Amino acid sequence: MIARLDIIKDHVTLLKAFSRLNFDNWKLKIIGKGPNLDYLRKLSLRLSLKPEEIFIGFRENIPEILG
């Protein structure tokens, strides 16, 4: 997902849903930054996700990441 990390984007629902999946070969990457980043990182820890793997920050090389 590429987005501004703002409450209106509802990343909370995405993280909660992803935490309930049981697919080892699926990866969630959230590209972007915003005012909700710290909260989302803490939430991902509480959901037993790995924020260091999920949140990769602002990037300009989007095609490389998606490809």
Secondary structure, 3 states (H helix, E strand, C coil): CECCCCHHHCHHHHHHHHHHCCCCCCCCCEECCCCCHHHHHHHHHHCCCCHHHHEEECCCCHHHHHC
